[in-house]
Amino acid sequence: MSELGIAEYFGIGEAVGIMATFFITLYYSRREIRNLRVDLETKVLNDLDDKLHGIIETLVHKPALGRVVDKENKANQSDEMVFSYAILYMCSHAFHMRQRKVLSDNEWNGWLRWMRTTFAQGTIREYWNRDIDPRNWFDPDFEDFINNEIIDKKKTMQNE
């Protein structure tokens, strides 16, 4: 059996140190790439939201253009309906930014309060339940969020 001298131990330690440095660098690089991908997706969502905001602003000024996206043109029935869509799309955007962990807990709690108050005190809840077909205009996660976290929470808060 051969014995290792101190120089060999230093050589092994050096190799282990180099390998550890490599794995740590790889770990942080992958994490940073993942963060960059989320940042890019968030930027794309923000850009799309800006475009949607411009379209909704146009519909507020010219509701007849709503026929382009809805032949029945329910949006032409009232300015409140168009404004309800604008509010819901803004809430949807906040919801998706929360899912991506872009909003802090404090910011999200402020949004939750605002949404619950809006649905409790405004007419948007009636538009959501009666006139807006969420399955056609919003994604399933947001629809479930509104139905379960905003509307149902409001009901349970009123019953207490």
Secondary structure, DSSP 8 states (H G I E B T S, - for coil): -----HHHHHHHHHHHHHHHHHHHHHHHHHHHHHHHHHHHHHHHHHHHHHHHHHHHHHHHH-GGGGGGT-TT-GGGG-HHHHHHHHHHHHHHHHHHHHHTT-S-HHHHHHHHHHHHHHHHHSSHHHIIIII--HHHHS-HHHHHHIIIIIIHHHHHHHH-
